[in-house]
């Protein structure tokens, strides 16, 4: 079982910044991809950014140039630096991890979510 714990959410004014953190623990599974997704009521959960174990990064078009995803493999932690926040970024942000077990089985894991609110 992989435990994913997000932190760093909060409320900011438009143009402000936040940094989200996601720490993975409690498992010997190989983590292949970690990323951030977000969801608002009555909408589908959408990809924000992902980063592979090799460092390959993918961003949603809506956050390119504003958000930066990074990782610290020694700490099993990924980060999302969010600059130039807009009201449309308001959502619950979820950490995600895709894993491979010792026997080659694939898994998909989610954190509990952290609220980000951008308003005047």
Secondary structure, 3 states (H helix, E strand, C coil): CCEEEEECCEEECCCCCEEEEEEEECCCCEEEEEEEEEECCCCCCEEEEEEECCCCEEECHHHCCCEEEEEEHHHCEEEEEECCCCHHHCEEEEEEEEEECCCCCEEEEECCCEEEEECC
